[in-house]
Amino acid sequence: MMKSVPTLLVLKALEREVSHGYRIAAWINETSEGALELKEGTLYPLLHGLEQKGLIVGEWRREAGQREVRVYRLTDRGRRQLHQDSRAWEGFSQGVSRILNQSGGVAHDPV
């Protein structure tokens, strides 16, 4: 489940708006208050893979007075995947939280 977190975050970012890689990474970093950061070496291969799977579509676009950038948008398939993965993450994180919030008992040293 942990390996799917970057995918979940990128799909969520693209659910909000059509965006390019730098803006996606910045939104994730800002929204997580610096707790989560996607480096270029992770982000761009991930975007390429999501595009190959049909979860996102990329197109080249020239933004006002700037160079051409590749922007991505979520496909219907990507939206379905986001909702499916979000539900799975909720179950996973709740399970981990239940375990971590257990009060400590008597620790036993293995013999």
Secondary structure, 3 states (H helix, E strand, C coil): CHHHHHHHHHHHHHHHCCEEHHHHHHHHHHHCCCCCCCCHHHHHHHHHHHHHCCCEEEEEEECCCCCEEEEEEECHHHHHHHHHHHHHHHHHHHHHHHHHCCCCCCCCCCC
